[in-house]
Amino acid sequence: MAQQPATTPEGPSTTPPQIQPADSVMVTIILKHQQDKNLAEIRRVLEAQGFWDMFPPEDVRVISWTLAIGLGHVITLQVPAGAVRRLNLAIENGAWGAYDSEIYLSYDYKSIWEDYVEKREDAKADRN
């Protein structure tokens, strides 16, 4: 009997979960580095509290994650409406002590801005 090649676990999916926009909200989180801690201390707090095991929650889609120098992490998430409490608990249980957190309900403004700029340019041309 031929020996089967060893298989390796696939690991986590790199495809974000599909979330229906009507059943979700967009949330922007700002995690500000606590100035009394260096990076090694922040990492120790996050690991000790299991931050990376609980954030982001499984059914939350990361839209963007930016590190703004002098501010901290700016994370935009698409969150199923029923997952907001779990998202809040992940921040409270995992990030407190390492980061000061701010959480904002948000929405994507880019297409609105682009439409406005286009119409504004058309209006300028009409004035000339």
C-alpha positions as CSV (number, residue, x, y, z in Angstrom):
1,M,0.0,0.0,0.0
2,A,1.4,3.4,-1.0
3,Q,2.0,5.8,1.8
4,Q,-0.1,9.0,1.6
5,P,1.8,12.3,1.8
6,A,1.4,14.1,5.1
7,T,-1.1,16.9,4.9
8,T,-0.7,20.2,6.7
9,P,-3.6,22.1,8.3
10,E,-4.9,24.9,6.0
11,G,-4.8,27.5,8.7
12,P,-7.2,30.5,8.9
13,S,-9.0,31.6,5.8
14,T,-7.7,34.8,4.2
15,T,-11.1,35.4,2.7
16,P,-13.1,37.8,4.9
17,P,-16.6,36.6,5.9
18,Q,-19.4,37.9,3.8
19,I,-21.6,40.3,5.7
20,Q,-24.9,41.6,4.4
21,P,-24.7,45.5,4.6
22,A,-28.3,45.7,5.7
23,D,-27.5,43.6,8.7
24,S,-24.2,45.4,9.7
25,V,-22.7,48.6,10.8
26,M,-19.3,50.1,10.1
27,V,-17.2,50.9,13.1
28,T,-14.0,52.8,13.4
29,I,-11.8,52.1,16.4
30,I,-8.8,54.1,17.4
31,L,-6.3,52.4,19.7
32,K,-4.0,55.1,21.1
33,H,-0.7,53.8,22.5
34,Q,-0.4,54.5,26.2
35,Q,2.5,56.9,26.5
36,D,3.8,55.4,29.7
37,K,4.5,52.0,28.0
38,N,7.1,51.1,25.4
39,L,6.3,48.7,22.5
40,A,7.5,45.6,24.4
41,E,5.3,46.5,27.4
42,I,2.3,47.0,25.2
43,R,2.9,43.6,23.5
44,R,3.2,41.9,26.9
45,V,-0.2,43.4,28.0
46,L,-1.9,42.3,24.8
47,E,-0.5,38.8,25.0
48,A,-1.3,38.4,28.7
49,Q,-4.9,39.5,28.1
50,G,-5.3,37.3,24.9
51,F,-6.1,40.4,22.7
52,W,-5.1,38.6,19.4
53,D,-7.3,35.6,20.3
54,M,-10.4,37.8,20.6
55,F,-9.8,40.7,18.2
56,P,-11.3,41.0,15.8
57,P,-14.2,38.7,16.5
58,E,-14.6,35.9,13.9
59,D,-17.7,37.3,12.1
60,V,-16.2,40.9,11.8
61,R,-14.6,42.0,8.6
62,V,-11.6,44.2,8.7
63,I,-12.0,46.9,6.0
64,S,-8.8,48.8,6.8
65,W,-6.1,48.8,9.5
66,T,-3.8,51.8,9.5
67,L,-1.1,52.7,11.9
68,A,-1.0,56.5,12.2
69,I,2.3,57.7,13.7
70,G,1.7,59.7,16.8
71,L,-1.9,58.5,17.1
72,G,-2.0,54.7,17.0
73,H,-4.1,52.1,15.2
74,V,-7.1,53.3,13.2
75,I,-9.2,50.2,12.4
76,T,-12.4,50.2,10.3
77,L,-14.6,47.2,10.6
78,Q,-17.8,45.9,9.2
79,V,-19.7,44.4,12.1
80,P,-22.9,42.3,12.0
81,A,-25.4,44.2,14.2
82,G,-25.5,41.3,16.6
83,A,-21.7,41.3,17.1
84,V,-21.4,44.9,18.5
85,R,-21.4,43.7,22.1
86,R,-18.7,41.1,21.4
87,L,-16.6,43.7,19.6
88,N,-16.8,46.0,22.6
89,L,-15.9,43.2,25.0
90,A,-12.9,42.3,22.9
91,I,-11.6,45.8,23.2
92,E,-12.5,46.1,27.0
93,N,-11.0,42.7,27.9
94,G,-8.0,42.6,25.5
95,A,-6.8,46.2,24.8
96,W,-7.4,48.1,28.0
97,G,-4.1,48.6,29.8
98,A,-2.2,48.8,26.5
99,Y,-4.3,51.3,24.6
100,D,-6.7,54.0,25.2
101,S,-9.6,53.3,22.9
102,E,-12.2,55.3,21.0
103,I,-15.0,53.7,19.0
104,Y,-17.1,55.5,16.4
105,L,-20.0,54.5,14.2
106,S,-18.9,55.4,10.7
107,Y,-19.7,55.1,7.0
108,D,-17.9,55.2,3.7
109,Y,-17.9,58.7,2.4
110,K,-15.6,58.3,-0.6
111,S,-18.2,57.8,-3.3
112,I,-20.2,60.8,-1.9
113,W,-17.1,63.0,-1.9
114,E,-16.3,61.9,-5.5
115,D,-19.8,62.6,-6.7
116,Y,-19.7,66.0,-5.0
117,V,-16.3,66.9,-6.6
118,E,-17.6,65.9,-10.0
119,K,-20.8,68.0,-9.7
120,R,-18.8,70.9,-8.3
121,E,-16.5,70.9,-11.3
122,D,-19.6,70.8,-13.6
123,A,-21.0,73.8,-11.8
124,K,-17.8,75.7,-12.1
125,A,-17.8,75.1,-15.9
126,D,-21.3,76.4,-16.1
127,R,-20.3,79.7,-14.3
128,N,-17.6,80.4,-16.8
